[in-house]
Amino acid sequence: MSSNKITLTLLATMGVMLAGCVSTSKVTTQPEQLQHHRFVLESVNGKNVTSQKPLELSFGEKMHVYGNMCNQFTGEGKLSDGELKVKNIAMTKMLCTDPQLNQLDQTLAAMLHDGVQVDLTENQLTLATSNDSLVYKLADLMN
């Protein structure tokens, strides 16, 4: 057998072996990965967020979701196939002097109510819809 045929055979064999290592299944974030964690908002739609106070999102037992933007919010969430929905969100109704925070209240409430794709990669949590993307950084583990 010539060296070209050996090389081609070897490359074909390696290609088949590597193809077996590639998975096409989508790995989704599980409730256990979020539970007992607190995240702080870093960016909205690719733009860094600056705020006087940390804008937090936390997850407790049974996907209890709570946090703050301008207002504080809480609700029982359900995470299924990478989508988080919080149907009955309770939120305080203060008007903030910062118009960005007022808008973020509305944006996050709509995202959680209608359903938002959740991706947790290392220490970064991304909540995304077709219109908006909020990126949070893991702040700490809650007790």
BELPE-V430090 format. One record per pair of residues at least 12 apart in sequence whose ideal C-beta (glycine too) atoms are under 7 Angstrom apart, sorted by the first residue. I is the first residue (numbers start at 1). GAP is how many residues later the second one is. If there is no record, write none. Layout:
i->I gap->GAP
i->I gap->GAP
//
This chain:
i->28 gap->53
i->28 gap->54
i->29 gap->50
i->29 gap->53
i->29 gap->89
i->29 gap->90
i->29 gap->91
i->31 gap->32
i->31 gap->48
i->33 gap->87
i->34 gap->25
i->34 gap->86
i->35 gap->24
i->35 gap->25
i->35 gap->26
i->36 gap->24
i->36 gap->105
i->36 gap->106
i->37 gap->22
i->37 gap->101
i->37 gap->104
i->37 gap->105
i->38 gap->18
i->38 gap->20
i->38 gap->101
i->38 gap->102
i->38 gap->104
i->39 gap->17
i->39 gap->18
i->39 gap->86
i->39 gap->97
i->39 gap->98
i->39 gap->99
i->39 gap->100
i->40 gap->14
i->40 gap->15
i->40 gap->16
i->40 gap->96
i->40 gap->97
i->40 gap->99
i->41 gap->14
i->41 gap->93
i->41 gap->95
i->42 gap->93
i->42 gap->94
i->42 gap->95
i->43 gap->92
i->44 gap->60
i->44 gap->90
i->45 gap->87
i->45 gap->88
i->51 gap->50
i->55 gap->13
i->55 gap->14
i->56 gap->12
i->57 gap->79
i->58 gap->84
i->62 gap->14
i->63 gap->13
i->63 gap->14
i->63 gap->15
i->63 gap->16
i->64 gap->12
i->65 gap->12
i->65 gap->21
i->65 gap->47
i->69 gap->32
i->69 gap->35
i->69 gap->36
i->69 gap->39
i->70 gap->24
i->70 gap->26
i->70 gap->28
i->70 gap->31
i->70 gap->32
i->70 gap->34
i->70 gap->35
i->71 gap->20
i->71 gap->21
i->71 gap->22
i->71 gap->23
i->71 gap->34
i->72 gap->20
i->73 gap->16
i->73 gap->17
i->73 gap->18
i->73 gap->36
i->74 gap->16
i->75 gap->13
i->75 gap->14
i->75 gap->15
i->76 gap->12
i->79 gap->39
i->82 gap->35
i->82 gap->36
i->83 gap->32
i->83 gap->33
i->83 gap->34
i->84 gap->28
i->84 gap->32
i->84 gap->34
i->85 gap->30
i->86 gap->26
i->86 gap->27
i->87 gap->26
i->89 gap->20
i->89 gap->23
i->89 gap->24
i->91 gap->18
i->107 gap->25
i->108 gap->26
i->111 gap->16
i->111 gap->18
i->111 gap->21
i->116 gap->12
i->116 gap->13
i->123 gap->14
i->123 gap->15
i->124 gap->13
//
